[in-house]
Amino acid sequence: MNVEEFLEHKPLYYSEIDYTRMPRVYAKVAHAFGDPCVIHIIGTNGKGTTGRFLATALSNMGYDVGHYTSPHIVDFKERIWRNKESISTQELEEIHQKLFSLLEQKDRDSLSYFEYTTLLAMLYYKSCDFVVLEAGLGGEHDATAVFSNELTLVTPIAFDHEAFLGTSIEEIAATKLRAVQHNAILSKQLHREVYSVAQEIAQSKGFDLFCVEDLLQEEDLQKIQVVAKTQELTPYMQDNLSLAIAALHLLEKNYSVENFKDAKLFGRFTQIKERIFIDVGHNPLAAYSLRKTLKEQSVVLIYNSYSDKDYTQVLEILKPVVKKVEIIAIEDQRIVQKEKLQKVLQELGINYKDFNTANFIQNYEQSKEIYLVFGSFSVVEAFLKRTQDA
């Protein structure tokens, strides 16, 4: 069975997760994996861009570097990046066959989609010098947490996936931060509680904890501004770049501005055409970052949301910069009922209508509207597929 057929039989999402499965299965096959230096990235937002900044810099320094990120926007192979290129179809199939033969049938069948693809990536990365390994849902019980790592980077922690991670910032932060093994660097945090939780866990587990600002010098701040200007980085991307540079300091790697060439990650406030921006964010923290980025600009928001996301708060945060909303239909049972989304928009006093591809193309060509496509990876994927095929 090839990789595409095999993964099609794996559910993408689960209402319950067996946290014992991945450690149990990995223990049986750990001998087949290499020993690269792993940098683990946990947090709520910014994991992908932070990881891509760090992985690109290390790759441009001449190291063999893998970056595992999720989910993908259009093509699964986006998840498994190595030295500035996604894994090829042939390489993916070869590594799948190796892993398939390595695992017992009962383990192959029981592993979740994310667990299996994490093993795929790490087997592909076994000979790398560095692996930048992005957690999926959480931290402590995430599939990525079974691998030994040298350093953990903690991006901003906020509310998300409360059903699995906890209903308070303290609970969510603790669930994520208990994944730290040795050293950890905290990025700038919106919630002060994260700092106190991090200090408590660092003391109890005996790991070294650093704050990003403590590791950056004036020279670093100047370099960050140069990269930000040349790559047109938003404020939140500059924060993610800062975290990546702090990691380079702890890894004792000298870097230059040129090391970050072509380091932006597609889908993170990416301008795909004049006046069209896409962003795969989906929670209030992402909305807040976008509002800061947009400042006084007014946009047409092409939007939809999963039912378990706080779409009410997201829309409330974005309201000052949104002229109107166009609801893009998504074929996914997890998407919020259209009537519920419409009710929220009505209560907030935001004009809305259904997204129509033909009308969008006509309006884009005839108007000077700025469009922001936002709400999830699925929203961005649906928009790209419909507009590219039109």
Residue pairs with C-beta under 8 A, 6 or more apart in sequence:
1 100
2 93
2 96
3 92
3 93
3 96
3 120
6 96
6 100
6 116
7 76
7 113
7 116
7 117
10 111
10 112
10 113
10 116
11 112
11 113
12 113
13 334
14 112
17 112
17 137
17 141
17 164
18 110
19 141
21 110
21 111
21 112
21 115
22 111
22 115
22 118
22 143
22 146
23 146
25 103
25 107
25 110
25 111
25 115
25 119
26 119
26 146
26 147
28 103
28 104
28 107
29 102
29 103
29 119
32 102
32 123
32 126
33 122
33 123
33 126
33 147
34 125
34 126
34 127
34 128
35 148
36 66
36 125
36 126
36 127
36 128
36 129
36 130
36 131
37 129
37 130
37 131
37 150
37 251
38 130
38 131
38 133
38 147
38 148
38 149
38 150
39 51
39 54
39 130
39 131
39 132
39 133
39 149
39 150
39 151
39 152
39 153
39 247
39 251
40 133
40 135
40 144
40 145
40 147
40 149
40 151
40 152
40 153
40 179
40 180
40 181
41 47
41 50
41 51
41 132
41 133
41 134
41 135
41 152
41 153
41 155
42 135
42 138
42 139
42 142
42 152
42 153
42 154
42 155
42 176
42 177
42 179
42 180
43 135
43 153
43 154
43 155
43 156
43 157
43 176
43 187
44 155
44 156
44 157
44 158
44 159
44 160
44 172
44 176
44 283
44 285
45 155
45 156
45 158
45 236
45 281
45 283
45 285
45 286
45 289
46 155
46 156
46 187
46 236
46 239
46 240
46 243
47 69
47 134
47 135
47 155
48 69
48 134
48 265
48 268
49 237
49 240
49 241
49 264
49 265
49 268
50 153
50 155
50 187
50 240
50 241
50 243
50 244
51 67
51 69
51 132
51 134
51 153
51 244
52 67
52 69
52 81
52 132
52 263
52 264
52 265
53 240
53 241
53 244
53 245
53 260
53 263
54 132
54 153
54 244
54 247
54 248
55 65
55 66
55 67
55 81
55 130
55 132
56 84
56 259
56 260
56 261
56 262
56 263
57 244
57 248
57 253
57 255
57 259
57 260
57 263
58 65
58 129
58 130
58 132
58 248
58 253
59 65
59 83
59 84
60 258
60 259
60 260
60 261
61 253
61 255
61 259
63 129
63 130
64 82
64 83
64 127
64 128
64 129
64 130
65 82
65 83
65 128
65 129
65 130
65 131
65 132
66 80
66 81
66 82
66 121
66 124
66 125
66 128
66 130
66 131
66 132
67 81
67 82
67 131
67 132
67 134
68 79
68 80
68 81
68 118
68 121
68 122
68 125
68 131
68 132
68 133
68 134
68 144
69 78
69 79
69 81
69 134
69 265
70 79
70 114
70 117
70 134
70 136
71 79
71 377
72 78
72 79
72 377
73 266
73 267
73 280
73 377
73 380
73 381
73 384
74 381
74 384
74 385
75 86
76 92
76 117
77 86
77 87
77 88
77 89
77 92
78 86
78 266
79 117
79 121
80 86
80 87
80 92
80 117
80 120
80 121
80 124
81 87
82 124
82 125
82 128
84 262
87 95
87 124
91 124
92 120
95 120
95 123
95 124
96 120
98 123
99 116
99 119
99 120
99 123
100 108
102 123
103 111
103 119
108 116
111 119
112 143
114 136
114 137
114 143
115 143
118 136
118 143
118 144
122 131
122 133
122 147
125 131
131 147
133 144
133 147
133 149
134 144
135 142
135 144
135 145
135 176
135 179
136 142
136 143
136 144
137 161
137 164
137 165
138 161
138 164
138 165
138 175
138 176
138 179
139 145
139 175
139 176
139 177
139 178
139 179
140 175
140 176
140 177
140 178
140 179
141 175
142 179
145 179
148 181
149 181
149 182
150 182
150 183
150 251
151 182
151 183
151 184
151 185
151 247
151 250
151 251
152 179
152 180
152 181
152 182
152 183
152 184
152 185
153 184
153 185
153 187
153 243
153 244
153 247
154 176
154 177
154 180
154 184
154 185
154 186
154 187
154 194
154 198
155 187
155 240
155 243
156 187
156 188
156 189
156 190
156 239
156 285
157 169
157 172
157 173
157 176
157 189
157 191
157 194
158 169
158 172
158 190
158 191
158 283
158 284
158 285
159 169
159 172
159 283
159 284
159 285
159 310
160 172
160 282
160 283
160 285
160 309
161 308
162 172
163 308
165 171
165 172
165 175
165 176
166 172
166 174
166 175
169 191
169 193
169 194
170 193
170 197
173 191
173 193
173 194
173 197
173 198
174 197
174 201
177 184
177 197
177 198
177 201
178 201
178 205
180 201
180 202
180 205
180 207
181 207
182 207
182 208
183 207
183 208
183 209
183 210
183 250
184 198
184 202
184 207
184 208
184 209
184 210
185 210
185 211
185 212
185 215
185 243
185 246
185 247
185 250
186 194
186 195
186 198
186 209
186 210
186 211
186 212
187 212
187 239
187 240
187 242
187 243
188 212
188 213
188 239
188 242
189 195
190 285
190 288
195 211
198 209
199 209
202 208
202 209
210 246
210 250
212 242
212 243
212 246
215 246
215 249
215 250
216 242
216 245
216 246
216 249
220 242
220 245
220 249
223 245
223 255
223 256
223 257
224 238
224 241
224 242
224 245
226 257
227 233
227 241
227 257
227 260
228 237
228 238
228 241
230 257
231 260
231 263
231 264
233 241
233 264
234 269
234 289
234 293
235 289
235 292
235 293
236 289
236 292
236 293
237 264
237 268
237 269
241 260
245 255
248 254
248 255
264 270
267 278
267 279
267 280
267 377
267 380
268 279
268 280
268 281
269 277
269 278
269 279
269 290
269 293
270 277
270 278
270 279
271 277
272 278
272 384
275 364
275 368
275 369
275 370
275 371
276 364
276 370
276 371
276 373
277 299
277 370
277 371
277 372
277 373
278 372
278 373
278 374
278 380
278 383
278 384
279 286
279 290
279 372
279 373
279 374
279 380
280 376
280 377
280 379
280 380
281 287
281 289
281 290
281 374
281 375
282 305
282 306
282 309
282 314
282 374
282 375
282 376
283 309
283 310
283 314
284 310
284 313
284 314
284 317
286 314
286 374
287 313
287 314
287 315
287 317
287 318
287 374
288 317
290 318
290 321
290 372
290 374
291 317
291 318
291 320
291 321
294 321
294 372
295 321
296 321
297 321
297 370
298 321
298 322
298 323
298 370
299 321
299 322
299 323
299 369
299 370
299 371
299 372
300 322
300 323
300 324
300 325
300 326
300 369
300 370
300 371
300 372
301 318
301 322
301 324
301 325
301 326
301 371
301 372
301 374
302 325
302 326
302 328
302 355
302 360
302 371
302 372
302 373
302 374
302 379
302 383
303 315
303 325
303 326
303 327
303 328
303 373
303 374
303 375
303 379
304 327
304 328
304 329
304 330
304 335
304 336
304 341
304 375
304 376
304 378
304 379
305 311
305 314
305 335
305 336
305 341
305 375
305 376
306 332
306 334
306 335
306 336
306 376
306 378
307 334
307 335
307 336
307 337
307 340
308 334
309 336
309 376
311 336
311 341
311 344
311 375
312 344
312 348
314 375
315 322
315 325
315 344
315 345
315 348
315 350
316 348
318 374
319 348
319 349
319 350
322 350
323 351
323 369
324 350
324 351
324 352
324 353
325 345
325 350
325 351
325 352
325 353
326 352
326 353
326 354
326 355
326 360
327 338
327 341
327 342
327 352
327 353
327 354
327 355
328 355
328 373
328 379
328 382
328 383
329 354
329 355
329 382
330 378
330 379
330 382
332 378
335 378
342 352
345 351
345 352
355 383
357 386
357 387
357 390
358 390
360 371
360 387
361 387
361 390
363 369
364 371
373 379
373 380
373 383
374 380
